[in-house]
Amino acid sequence: DEIQAGFLLIKLAALNEINEHKRKLAKLYFENLKQDYTLPVVDKDYFDVYHIFNVRHHQRDLLKSYLLKHEIKTEIHYPIAPHHQKAMKGVLKGNYPISEEIHNTTLSLPISYYHSEDDIQKVIEVLNSFD
C-alpha cells in the first residue's frame, strides 16, 4: 500500500549504507567467532549483504537456548529440509543426510541495520563462551 511504499522509498535511499553496515557486522562474526561454528561461505565474486547471518552448530537447540538466556534472540530459518516439505511429498524419494544435517544445525544470528558493532561483539562473546 501507499504507506509501506513511502517507508520503502526512504529505506531505499539508504540501501547502500544499510548494506555496508551489515557487511561490517558480518566481518566481526567472521573475524572473531571461534572455530566451533560453520560459517557462511564467502565467494569473492559475489557481494553478500547478509540478509541473515546463518551459522551451523551440532548443538543448535542448546545453543539457541543458551543465547536466549543471555537475552540474545536468534531464528531458525528454513527449519524443514526440502524432502520433508509437503510440496515435495512423493516427488523426492530417498535419504538426504547432508540436507538433514544442515537443517538440524542451522541458526541465524542477529544482524540488522539496528544492531551496533558493540551488540555483535556481545553476541560473539556469548557464542565463544558456549561449550
Secondary structure, 3 states (H helix, E strand, C coil): CHHHHHHHHHHHHCHHHHHHHHHHHHHHHHHHCCCCCECCCCCCCCCCCCCCEEEECCCHHHHHHHHHHCCCCCECCCCCCHHHCHHHCCCCCCCCHHHHHHHHHEEEECCCCCCCHHHHHHHHHHHHHCC
